[in-house]
């Protein structure tokens, strides 16, 4: 890991890591921070002046005396190289900062100026680089980026000293690193309108100011603002864009909002007139109005066109006609930029071929300097990667990625359950393919995505380091950084693993509009799943007493609530499923299950009410929050009538007590037997995703696995893989199974928005089947991957022939 990240404060007195070394006591060459004076340039940029004051406030949060000024024996110099007189006169070698996008350098000087005994220098290549250097120092001292947004208090207050073995230099691997606030109807908007910023009655300047500050602390630089009708348009309040400029945040807009226009709030003509084929002139005027108003700010301009509110583009009939229309409007958008902003060849622009636009891409005359932003499938699996020609484009490539989603087949808007391991794998594949210009994550309401967003922005800053850590290593570091208790990582890791097999928002095994059907999970599988939750809850209860009083609010928000809420949602769902299945044959037992489901529901409601109390009132809504968008949201649980009677067992607590020694409970019914993986050639294990210990990812085409089973007579072999996409656009995953010298082909087609895709993203696996016939003796077969990056998630045998 880079020295800067390794030097983070972990709450241990005297701790010293490579790079920034922070300790409670002085060490040779270290500088005390109590009483430090923060020195900005006399004519500092507004962002630099704010960061200087913010660093002083961070020191005060740590119980230290600090001020902004220019007199003092111990000083911290903060500024951009070439614009801070003291830094420029210090004789430091700042050559590595020249022309380095958002880079910074931190150095420690002795007697650098008259009356100054020591100075800690934070020099940026530009104003954002200066900010990132200052916040890197803050994090090393123990102030979390989430101190405001999640009440994460510093680990320790009191005297602190900082040391350096050598000057530190750092900068981002990805140029634009951004957040998309989306589907804010049930969280951020009501919280801002009613709790935090009632004077605005909406997401207003005070809320956006806190978003900008959070982005800086996470080393992000780009925002796509909230865009639903309930929020209105970001630019309806001119203060918003001015605040973004002050904080150095590059403003963009989503794939459905070209040239910074919020169509659901700002297009006042009839929707059918938002059609470039029939009403080009009023649409052009509408775009030009925004460019004239906002062209003086730092923006990332989205090109292209889709319909109002994330719908398909109007106009054009055939594919060729749609491509011709897009080509015409792209040329016209570039002319508008040239007329109202500047030379398009020098302005950052993006084109997002989202959903129905992706198949149109081959026929588009997209200027080479425009960044192609590849979308995922809304569930964390990137649909397409740049080919060799696309990777050579001067505009480069980006990714638009979902950590939260409102849409088919089922939304996930409540909890944050996408494993960091999956994000690292998919974004790592993208980075290796040259996707390094823009990464934007759709994270809904920001909360409760704190852990995922920390990982997202750390990954974008330094992909090599975060990928090398793996999910477990990253979460251990984050747990130490935030709470000083590394074991929290095991809870997070287990939470992501069990919810990867079925998100809490996807505990419905029929899609909207279909007949209700049960999960089909064997009782043993259900029991095993609930036992895993129980064991995690036992670990949580064991760790909670070790959390300092000042950090308990943050611990509740980032650790306790997500786990308890998802566990209770599972207990409620499976109790209801068993109740429905047993009511006719065992009324007494069914009533007990009904009471269990009702009790779990009440506990979940009470837990959520606790989260929504005080300063966070209204920020979190259990899915489904209401009856809107029902075509792709699960149904609210249909709880039994109150008068059914029966006892209400605390099933999860009973399981936790039984599993206190962390030994799994006996399974009550066998699950489909798994084939044992023997020798593996050309594979690497990826913990944190898939079933069991993680998936095996093929390093190359032809990578082989030996699979063994005690035996088979006639059986259906099922081979499971993750529903990722191949590097070659439109290609199906392929493999061979070799049995007794005979090769059987397997294929996993990767469509989008079809039935197989829908079930694949809900279960986070897709399956190919093959009927095997032979003796009842031991079975040994060889599995050979057809392409690199195939993610093998296990194989099992079912009796009899495979069903069509």
C-alpha positions in Angstrom: 0.0 0.0 0.0 1.2 3.5 -0.6 3.0 5.1 2.2 0.3 7.8 2.7 -2.4 5.2 3.3 -0.2 3.0 5.4 0.5 6.0 7.7 -3.0 6.4 8.8 -3.6 6.9 12.6 -5.1 3.7 14.1 -5.6 5.0 17.7 -2.5 3.4 19.3 -0.2 5.6 21.3 3.2 5.7 19.8 2.0 4.0 16.5 4.4 4.7 13.7 4.0 3.5 10.1 5.9 4.1 7.0 5.2 7.6 5.7 3.2 9.9 8.0 4.0 8.8 11.6 1.6 10.0 14.2 2.2 9.5 17.9 1.1 10.8 21.3 4.7 11.4 22.4 7.5 13.2 20.6 9.9 11.1 18.6 13.2 12.2 17.0 12.5 14.8 14.3 8.7 14.8 15.0 6.7 18.0 15.2 4.1 18.7 17.9 0.7 19.8 16.6 -0.7 21.3 19.8 -0.6 25.1 19.3 0.1 24.8 15.6 -0.6 27.8 13.4 -2.1 27.0 10.0 -0.7 29.4 7.3 -2.4 29.9 4.0 -1.2 32.2 1.2 -2.2 35.9 1.8 -4.2 35.7 -1.4 -5.3 32.1 -1.1 -8.0 30.7 -3.4 -11.3 30.3 -1.5 -10.9 26.6 -1.4 -7.4 26.8 0.0 -8.6 29.3 2.6 -11.4 27.0 3.6 -9.2 24.0 3.8 -6.7 25.9 6.1 -9.6 26.7 8.5 -11.0 23.2 8.2 -7.6 21.7 9.2 -7.5 24.0 12.2 -11.0 22.8 13.1 -9.9 19.2 12.8 -7.1 19.8 15.2 -9.6 21.2 17.6 -11.7 18.1 17.2 -8.7 16.2 18.4 -8.5 18.4 21.5 -5.5 20.4 20.3 -5.0 24.2 20.2 -4.9 25.5 16.6 -5.5 28.7 14.7 -5.2 30.2 11.3 -2.6 33.0 11.0 1.0 33.6 10.3 2.7 33.9 13.7 4.0 30.9 15.7 7.0 28.7 16.3 5.2 25.6 14.9 3.3 26.1 11.7 1.5 24.1 9.0 1.9 25.7 5.5 -0.9 24.9 3.2 -1.1 26.1 -0.4 -0.5 25.5 -4.1 3.0 25.4 -5.4 3.7 28.7 -7.1 1.1 30.6 -5.1 2.2 30.3 -1.5 5.3 32.6 -0.8 6.6 30.6 2.2 6.3 27.2 0.4 7.9 28.6 -2.7 10.8 30.1 -0.7 11.5 27.0 1.4 13.9 25.4 -1.1 11.8 22.2 -1.4 12.1 20.1 -4.6 8.6 20.5 -5.9 9.4 19.5 -9.5 7.2 16.4 -9.3 4.1 18.6 -8.8 4.5 20.4 -12.0 1.7 19.4 -14.4 0.6 16.6 -12.0 -3.2 16.6 -11.8 -4.4 17.0 -8.2 -1.1 15.8 -6.7 0.3 16.9 -3.4 3.5 16.8 -1.4 4.0 16.7 2.3 7.3 17.6 3.9 8.6 18.5 7.4 11.1 21.4 7.7 13.3 22.6 10.6 14.0 26.3 11.0 12.5 27.2 7.6 12.0 30.9 8.3 12.8 33.4 11.0 10.8 32.7 14.2 9.6 29.3 12.9 11.1 26.3 14.6 9.3 23.7 12.5 6.9 23.7 9.6 4.8 20.9 8.1 4.4 21.7 4.4 1.3 20.6 2.5 1.9 21.7 -1.1 -0.6 21.0 -3.9 0.0 21.0 -7.6 -3.4 22.7 -7.9 -6.1 23.8 -5.4 -7.7 20.4 -5.2 -4.3 18.7 -4.7 -3.8 21.1 -1.8 -7.1 20.1 -0.3 -6.4 16.3 -0.7 -3.0 16.8 1.0 -4.6 18.5 4.0 -7.3 15.9 4.3 -4.8 13.1 4.0 -3.1 14.7 7.1 -6.5 14.9 8.9 -7.2 11.2 8.3 -3.7 10.3 9.5 -4.4 12.2 12.7 -7.7 10.4 13.2 -10.4 12.6 11.8 -12.7 10.5 9.6 -14.2 11.8 6.3 -17.4 10.6 7.9 -17.1 12.7 11.1 -20.1 14.8 10.0 -22.1 12.4 7.8 -22.0 9.4 10.1 -21.0 10.8 13.5 -17.6 9.0 13.5 -15.7 10.6 16.3 -11.9 10.7 16.4 -10.3 7.7 18.1 -8.2 9.8 20.5 -7.9 13.3 21.7 -4.8 14.9 23.2 -1.2 15.6 22.3 -0.1 14.5 18.9 3.2 14.6 17.0 3.7 14.0 13.4 6.9 12.7 11.8 8.2 12.0 8.3 11.1 9.9 7.1 11.1 11.6 3.7 8.8 13.9 1.7 5.6 12.2 0.6 4.2 12.6 -2.9 0.8 11.3 -4.0 -1.8 11.8 -6.7 -4.9 10.0 -8.2 -4.9 7.2 -10.7 -8.4 8.2 -12.1 -8.8 11.8 -13.2 -12.5 12.4 -12.4 -13.9 10.5 -9.3 -17.5 11.1 -8.7 -20.8 10.5 -6.9 -24.3 10.5 -8.4 -27.1 11.3 -5.9 -30.1 9.5 -7.2 -33.5 8.1 -6.1 -33.4 10.6 -3.3 -37.2 10.6 -2.8 -37.1 8.4 0.3 -34.0 9.6 2.1 -31.9 12.6 1.3 -34.7 14.8 0.1 -37.1 14.4 3.0 -34.3 14.6 5.5 -32.9 17.8 4.0 -36.4 19.3 3.5 -37.7 18.5 7.0 -34.8 18.0 9.3 -31.5 19.6 8.2 -32.6 22.4 5.9 -36.3 23.2 6.4 -35.9 26.8 5.2 -35.1 25.4 1.7 -37.9 22.8 1.9 -35.6 20.7 -0.3 -32.0 19.6 -0.9 -30.6 23.1 -0.8 -27.3 24.9 -0.5 -26.6 23.8 3.1 -27.0 20.2 2.1 -25.0 20.5 -1.1 -22.2 22.3 0.9 -21.9 19.3 3.1 -21.8 17.0 0.1 -19.0 19.0 -1.4 -17.0 18.8 1.8 -17.5 15.1 2.0 -16.3 14.6 -1.5 -13.1 16.5 -0.8 -12.4 14.4 2.3 -12.9 11.3 0.3 -10.7 12.6 -2.5 -13.5 12.9 -4.9 -13.9 15.8 -7.4 -17.1 15.2 -9.4 -20.9 15.4 -8.6 -23.9 14.5 -10.6 -26.6 16.1 -8.4 -30.0 14.8 -7.4 -32.3 14.7 -10.4 -35.7 13.4 -9.4 -38.7 15.7 -9.7 -39.2 15.8 -6.0 -35.8 17.6 -5.7 -36.2 20.1 -8.5 -33.2 21.2 -10.5 -29.8 21.7 -9.0 -29.3 24.9 -11.0 -32.7 26.3 -10.0 -30.8 27.9 -7.1 -27.8 29.8 -8.5 -26.0 29.4 -5.2 -25.5 25.7 -5.8 -23.1 26.1 -8.8 -21.2 28.9 -7.1 -20.7 26.7 -4.0 -19.5 23.8 -6.2 -16.9 26.2 -7.8 -15.8 27.4 -4.4 -15.2 23.9 -3.2 -13.5 22.8 -6.4 -16.1 20.3 -7.3 -16.6 19.6 -11.0 -20.3 19.5 -11.8 -21.8 17.1 -14.3 -25.1 15.6 -15.0 -26.4 12.1 -15.5 -26.7 10.1 -18.7 -30.3 11.3 -19.1 -29.4 15.1 -18.6 -27.3 16.5 -21.5 -25.5 19.8 -21.0 -26.4 20.2 -17.3 -30.1 20.3 -17.8 -32.5 18.6 -15.4 -35.3 17.6 -17.8 -37.9 16.4 -15.3 -37.9 19.8 -13.6 -36.7 22.3 -16.3 -38.4 21.2 -19.5 -41.6 23.1 -19.4 -43.0 22.2 -22.8 -45.0 19.0 -23.3 -42.9 15.9 -23.0 -43.5 14.8 -26.5 -41.7 18.0 -27.7 -38.5 17.0 -26.1 -37.7 15.4 -29.4 -34.8 16.5 -31.5 -36.3 15.1 -34.7 -39.4 17.3 -34.5 -38.4 20.2 -32.2 -34.7 20.7 -32.7 -34.7 24.5 -32.3 -36.5 24.8 -28.9 -34.3 21.9 -27.6 -31.2 23.7 -28.7 -32.3 27.0 -27.1 -33.0 25.0 -23.9 -29.5 23.6 -23.8 -27.9 27.0 -24.7 -29.6 28.7 -21.8 -27.8 26.5 -19.3 -24.4 26.8 -21.1 -24.7 30.6 -21.0 -25.5 30.6 -17.3 -23.0 28.0 -16.1 -20.2 27.9 -18.7 -17.9 30.0 -16.5 -17.7 27.1 -13.9 -15.7 23.9 -14.0 -18.1 21.4 -15.6 -18.1 18.0 -17.1 -20.5 18.2 -20.1 -22.8 15.2 -20.8 -23.5 14.8 -24.6 -26.2 12.8 -26.3 -29.9 12.6 -25.5 -32.4 10.4 -23.8 -36.0 11.0 -22.9 -37.5 12.8 -19.9 -36.7 11.1 -16.7 -34.4 8.3 -17.7 -36.5 7.0 -20.6 -35.5 6.2 -24.2 -34.7 9.0 -26.7 -37.7 10.2 -28.7 -37.4 10.5 -32.5 -36.0 8.2 -35.1 -37.5 4.9 -36.0 -35.0 2.3 -37.1 -31.6 1.8 -35.6 -30.0 3.7 -38.5 -32.4 6.6 -38.1 -31.7 6.9 -34.4 -27.9 6.8 -35.1 -28.3 9.6 -37.7 -30.4 11.7 -35.2 -27.8 11.2 -32.5 -25.0 12.2 -34.8 -26.8 15.4 -35.8 -27.5 16.4 -32.2 -23.9 15.6 -31.1 -22.6 17.9 -33.7 -25.0 20.6 -32.7 -24.1 20.2 -29.0 -20.5 20.7 -29.8 -21.4 23.9 -31.7 -23.3 25.1 -28.7 -20.3 24.5 -26.5 -18.0 26.3 -28.9 -20.4 29.3 -29.0 -21.1 29.7 -25.3 -18.2 28.0 -23.4 -15.0 27.4 -25.4 -13.2 25.2 -27.7 -14.8 21.7 -27.4 -11.5 20.1 -28.0 -10.3 21.5 -24.6 -13.5 20.9 -22.6 -14.2 17.7 -20.7 -17.2 16.0 -22.2 -18.7 12.5 -21.7 -21.1 10.2 -23.6 -22.8 7.5 -21.6 -24.2 4.7 -23.8 -26.7 3.6 -21.1 -29.3 0.9 -21.7 -30.9 1.3 -25.2 -28.1 3.6 -26.3 -25.3 1.0 -26.1 -26.3 -0.9 -29.2 -26.3 2.4 -31.2 -22.7 3.1 -30.4 -21.1 1.4 -33.4 -22.8 3.8 -35.8 -22.0 7.0 -33.9 -19.5 9.6 -35.1 -18.4 10.4 -31.6 -15.5 13.0 -31.5 -12.3 11.4 -30.3 -11.8 13.8 -27.4 -15.2 12.8 -25.8 -14.9 10.4 -22.9 -16.9 7.1 -23.5 -18.5 6.2 -20.1 -19.3 2.5 -20.0 -22.4 1.6 -17.8 -22.8 -1.4 -15.6 -26.0 -3.4 -15.9 -27.4 -1.5 -12.8 -26.4 -4.4 -10.5 -22.6 -4.0 -10.4 -21.6 -5.9 -13.6 -20.0 -3.8 -16.3 -21.8 -4.4 -19.6 -19.0 -3.6 -22.0 -15.3 -2.7 -21.9 -13.4 -0.6 -24.5 -11.8 -2.5 -27.3 -8.3 -1.8 -28.6 -9.4 1.1 -30.8 -11.7 2.7 -28.2 -8.9 2.5 -25.6 -6.8 4.7 -27.8 -9.3 7.5 -27.9 -7.8 10.8 -26.7 -10.9 11.3 -24.5 -10.3 8.0 -22.8 -13.0 6.0 -21.0 -15.1 6.0 -17.9 -17.5 3.9 -15.9 -21.0 4.7 -14.5 -21.5 2.2 -11.7 -24.5 1.4 -9.4 -24.3 0.8 -5.7 -28.0 1.5 -5.5 -30.7 1.2 -8.1 -34.4 1.9 -8.7 -35.5 -0.3 -11.6 -36.1 -3.8 -13.0 -36.1 -6.6 -12.1 -36.2 -5.4 -8.4 -34.8 -2.3 -6.9 -32.3 -2.1 -4.1 -32.6 1.3 -2.3 -32.5 0.5 1.4 -29.1 -1.0 2.5 -25.7 -1.0 1.0 -24.8 -4.7 0.2 -22.6 -4.7 -2.9 -19.4 -6.4 -1.8 -16.2 -4.3 -2.1 -14.6 -7.4 -3.6 -17.1 -7.2 -6.6 -16.5 -3.5 -7.0 -12.7 -4.0 -7.0 -12.9 -6.9 -9.5 -15.1 -5.1 -12.0 -13.4 -1.7 -11.7 -10.0 -3.4 -11.7 -10.9 -5.1 -15.0 -12.0 -1.7 -16.3 -8.9 0.1 -15.1 -6.7 -2.6 -16.8 -8.7 -2.0 -20.0 -7.8 1.7 -19.9 -10.9 3.0 -18.1 -9.1 5.8 -16.2 -10.7 9.1 -17.1 -14.0 9.1 -15.0 -15.5 6.8 -12.4 -19.0 7.8 -11.1 -20.9 5.7 -8.5 -24.7 6.0 -8.1 -25.0 5.8 -4.3 -28.6 6.9 -3.8 -28.9 9.0 -0.7 -25.2 8.7 0.4 -26.3 7.1 3.6 -26.1 4.1 4.4 -23.3 3.7 1.7 -20.5 5.0 3.9 -18.3 1.9 3.8 -18.9 1.3 0.0 -18.2 5.0 -0.8 -14.9 4.9 1.3 -13.9 1.9 -0.7 -15.0 3.4 -4.0 -13.0 6.6 -3.7 -9.9 4.9 -2.2 -10.0 2.5 -5.1 -10.3 5.3 -7.6 -7.4 7.1 -6.0 -5.1 4.1 -5.9 -6.5 1.0 -7.6 -3.3 -1.1 -7.3 -3.1 -0.7 -3.5 -6.7 -1.4 -2.7 -7.0 -4.3 -5.1 -3.9 -5.9 -3.5 -5.5 -5.7 -0.1 -8.6 -7.7 -1.1 -11.9 -7.2 0.7 -10.7 -8.5 4.0 -7.6 -6.4 4.1 -9.3 -3.3 3.1 -12.1 -3.7 5.6 -9.6 -4.4 8.4 -7.8 -1.2 7.6 -11.0 0.8 7.5 -12.2 -0.7 10.8 -9.0 0.3 12.5 -9.1 3.7 10.9 -12.7 4.4 11.9 -13.1 2.6 15.2 -9.7 1.2 16.3 -11.2 -2.3 16.3 -10.0 -4.5 13.5 -12.4 -7.3 14.2 -15.3 -5.2 12.9 -14.0 -6.2 9.5 -15.1 -9.7 10.1 -18.7 -8.5 10.7 -18.6 -6.4 7.6 -17.1 -9.2 5.5 -19.7 -11.6 6.7 -22.5 -9.1 6.1 -21.5 -8.6 2.5 -21.0 -12.3 1.9 -24.4 -13.5 3.1 -26.3 -10.6 1.5 -24.5 -11.2 -1.8 -26.4 -14.5 -2.1 -29.7 -12.5 -1.8 -30.0 -8.8 -1.0 -32.6 -7.8 1.7 -34.5 -5.9 -1.0 -34.6 -9.1 -3.2 -36.3 -11.4 -0.6 -39.1 -12.0 -3.1 -38.7 -14.8 -5.6 -41.3 -13.7 -8.1 -41.0 -10.6 -10.1 -43.7 -7.8 -10.1 -46.6 -9.0 -12.2 -45.8 -12.7 -11.8 -47.7 -15.2 -9.7 -46.3 -15.4 -6.2 -43.8 -18.2 -5.8 -41.7 -19.3 -2.8 -38.0 -19.2 -2.6 -37.5 -22.9 -3.3 -34.7 -22.9 -0.8 -34.3 -26.2 1.2 -35.0 -25.9 4.9 -31.4 -26.7 5.5 -30.3 -23.8 3.3 -32.6 -21.4 5.1 -31.4 -22.7 8.5 -27.8 -22.2 7.4 -28.5 -18.7 6.2 -30.2 -17.6 9.4 -27.4 -19.3 11.4 -24.8 -17.2 9.6 -26.7 -14.0 10.5 -27.0 -15.2 14.1 -23.3 -15.8 14.3 -22.6 -12.4 13.0 -25.0 -10.9 15.5 -23.2 -12.8 18.3 -19.9 -11.2 17.1 -21.5 -7.8 17.0 -22.8 -8.1 20.6 -19.4 -9.3 21.7 -17.6 -6.3 20.1 -20.0 -3.6 21.1 -18.7 -3.1 24.6 -15.2 -2.3 23.1 -16.6 0.7 21.2 -15.9 4.1 22.9 -18.9 6.0 24.0 -18.1 8.9 21.6 -18.1 6.4 18.7 -21.3 4.5 19.4 -23.5 6.6 17.1 -21.1 6.0 14.2 -20.9 2.3 15.1 -24.6 2.0 15.1 -24.9 3.6 11.6 -22.0 1.9 9.9 -22.0 -1.5 11.6 -24.9 -2.4 13.8 -27.9 -1.2 11.8 -27.0 -2.7 8.4 -26.4 -6.2 10.0 -29.4 -6.2 12.4 -31.8 -4.8 9.7 -30.8 -7.4 7.1 -30.9 -10.2 9.6 -34.4 -9.2 10.7 -35.6 -8.9 7.2 -34.5 -12.4 6.5 -36.0 -13.8 9.7 -39.3 -12.1 8.8 -39.3 -13.3 5.2 -38.5 -17.0 5.9 -40.9 -17.1 8.9 -43.7 -15.9 6.6 -42.7 -18.4 3.9 -42.8 -21.3 6.4 -46.1 -19.9 7.9 -47.7 -20.0 4.4 -46.4 -23.5 3.7 -47.5 -25.1 7.0 -50.8 -23.3 8.0 -53.1 -26.0 6.6 -51.2 -29.0 8.0 -49.9 -27.6 11.3 -52.0 -24.6 12.4 -50.3 -24.3 15.8 -46.8 -24.4 14.4 -47.8 -21.9 11.7 -49.2 -19.5 14.3 -45.9 -19.5 16.1 -44.2 -18.7 12.8 -46.6 -15.9 12.2 -45.8 -14.5 15.6 -42.1 -14.7 14.9 -42.6 -12.8 11.6 -44.6 -10.1 13.3 -42.0 -9.8 16.1 -39.2 -9.5 13.6 -41.1 -6.8 11.7 -41.7 -4.8 14.8 -38.1 -5.0 15.9 -37.0 -3.9 12.4 -39.4 -0.9 12.5 -38.1 0.0 15.9 -34.5 -0.3 14.8 -35.2 1.9 11.8 -37.0 4.5 13.9 -33.9 4.6 16.1 -31.8 5.4 13.0 -34.3 8.1 12.0 -34.2 9.9 15.3 -32.5 13.1 16.1 -30.3 14.8 13.5 -31.0 12.0 11.0 -34.8 12.0 11.2 -36.1 10.9 7.8 -32.9 9.8 6.2 -33.6 6.1 5.9 -36.6 4.2 4.5 -37.0 0.4 4.6 -37.6 -1.0 1.1 -40.3 -0.8 -0.1 -40.9 2.6 1.4 -44.3 3.1 -0.3 -46.4 2.0 -3.2 -44.6 3.9 -5.9 -42.7 2.4 -8.8 -44.4 -0.9 -8.1 -43.4 -2.4 -11.5 -39.9 -3.0 -10.1 -40.2 -3.0 -6.3 -40.8 -5.9 -4.1 -44.1 -6.0 -2.3 -44.4 -5.0 1.3 -44.5 -8.1 3.6 -48.1 -9.3 4.1 -48.1 -10.0 7.9 -50.6 -12.3 9.4 -53.6 -11.0 11.2 -52.9 -9.8 14.8 -55.4 -12.3 16.4 -53.7 -15.5 15.3 -52.0 -16.0 18.7 -49.0 -18.2 19.3 -45.6 -17.5 20.9 -43.1 -15.2 19.4 -39.7 -16.8 19.6 -36.6 -14.7 19.2 -35.2 -17.0 16.5 -32.0 -15.1 15.7 -31.1 -14.7 19.4 -31.7 -18.4 20.0 -29.5 -19.3 17.1 -26.8 -16.9 18.3 -26.8 -18.5 21.7 -26.5 -21.9 20.2 -23.7 -20.7 17.9 -21.8 -18.8 20.6 -18.8 -21.1 20.0 -19.0 -20.1 16.3 -19.7 -23.7 15.3 -22.4 -24.1 12.7 -25.6 -25.8 13.8 -26.4 -29.2 12.4 -28.2 -28.9 9.1 -31.7 -30.3 9.2 -31.8 -31.4 5.5 -29.0 -32.0 3.0 -28.4 -29.4 0.3 -27.4 -30.4 -3.2 -24.0 -32.0 -2.9 -21.1 -29.8 -4.1 -18.3 -31.1 -6.2 -15.0 -30.8 -4.4 -12.4 -28.7 -6.2 -9.1 -30.5 -6.5 -6.1 -29.2 -8.5 -6.4 -25.8 -10.0 -4.2 -24.5 -12.8 -4.5 -20.9 -13.9 -7.0 -19.6 -11.3 -6.9 -17.2 -8.4 -9.3 -17.1 -5.5 -11.4 -13.9 -4.9 -12.7 -14.0 -1.3 -15.8 -12.0 -0.5 -18.0 -12.8 -3.4 -19.8 -16.0 -4.4 -20.5 -18.9 -2.1 -18.2 -20.5 0.4 -14.6 -19.1 0.4 -15.1 -17.0 -2.7 -15.0 -17.5 -6.4 -12.2 -18.7 -8.6 -11.3 -16.3 -11.4 -9.6 -17.7 -14.5 -6.3 -16.0 -15.2 -6.4 -17.1 -18.8 -8.4 -19.0 -21.3 -7.8 -22.7 -20.8 -7.4 -22.5 -17.0 -8.4 -25.9 -15.6 -10.0 -27.2 -12.4 -10.4 -30.8 -11.3 -13.8 -31.5 -9.8 -14.5 -34.6 -7.8 -17.6 -36.3 -6.3 -18.1 -39.6 -4.5 -20.1 -40.9 -7.5 -23.1 -40.6 -9.8 -25.5 -42.8 -11.6 -27.5 -40.4 -13.7 -27.2 -36.8 -12.5 -27.5 -33.2 -13.5 -24.2 -31.3 -13.2 -24.8 -27.6 -12.6 -21.9 -25.2 -12.9 -22.3 -21.8 -11.4 -20.5 -18.6 -12.4 -20.9 -14.9 -11.5 -23.1 -12.9 -14.0 -20.2 -10.8 -15.2 -19.6 -9.8 -18.8 -16.8 -10.9 -21.1 -14.2 -8.4 -22.3 -15.4 -9.1 -25.9 -18.7 -7.3 -26.4 -21.7 -9.6 -26.8 -19.8 -12.8 -26.2 -21.1 -15.6 -24.1 -19.0 -17.2 -21.4 -17.8 -20.6 -22.5 -16.2 -23.6 -20.9 -15.7 -27.3 -21.4 -16.2 -30.2 -19.0 -14.1 -33.3 -19.7 -15.4 -36.6 -18.5 -13.6 -39.9 -19.4 -11.9 -38.2 -22.3 -15.0 -36.7 -23.7 -15.6 -32.9 -23.9 -19.0 -31.4 -23.2 -19.4 -27.6 -23.9 -21.0 -25.2 -21.5 -22.3 -21.7 -22.3 -23.6 -18.8 -20.2 -25.1 -16.2 -22.6 -25.0 -12.7 -21.3 -28.1 -10.8 -22.4 -29.4 -7.7 -20.7 -33.0 -7.2 -19.4 -34.0 -10.7 -20.3 -35.3 -13.4 -17.9 -32.0 -15.1 -17.4 -30.2 -11.8 -16.7 -33.0 -10.9 -14.2 -32.6 -14.1 -12.1 -28.8 -13.9 -12.4 -28.5 -10.5 -10.9 -31.0 -11.3 -8.1 -29.1 -14.4 -7.1 -25.6 -13.1 -8.2 -24.9 -16.3 -10.1 -25.9 -17.9 -13.4 -25.9 -21.6 -14.1 -25.3 -24.0 -17.0 -26.3 -27.6 -16.8 -25.2 -30.9 -18.2 -26.6 -34.4 -17.7 -24.0 -37.0 -16.8 -24.5 -40.7 -17.1 -22.1 -43.4 -15.8 -21.4 -45.8 -13.0 -22.1 -45.2 -9.3 -18.4 -45.0 -8.6 -16.3 -41.8 -7.8 -16.7 -39.0 -10.4 -13.7 -37.1 -11.5 -14.0 -34.4 -14.2 -12.0 -31.5 -15.6 -13.4 -28.0 -16.0 -11.7 -25.7 -18.6 -12.5 -22.0 -18.9 -13.0 -20.7 -22.4 -12.0 -17.1 -21.5 -10.0 -15.2 -18.9 -11.9 -13.6 -16.0 -14.6 -16.3 -15.9 -15.6 -16.5 -12.2 -16.3 -20.1 -11.1 -18.8 -20.2 -8.2 -19.0 -23.9 -7.6 -20.7 -27.0 -9.1 -23.2 -29.4 -7.7 -25.1 -32.6 -8.7 -28.8 -33.2 -8.7 -30.3 -36.6 -9.1 -31.8 -37.5 -12.5 -31.4 -35.8 -15.8 -31.3 -32.0 -16.2 -34.6 -30.4 -16.9 -34.9 -28.3 -20.1 
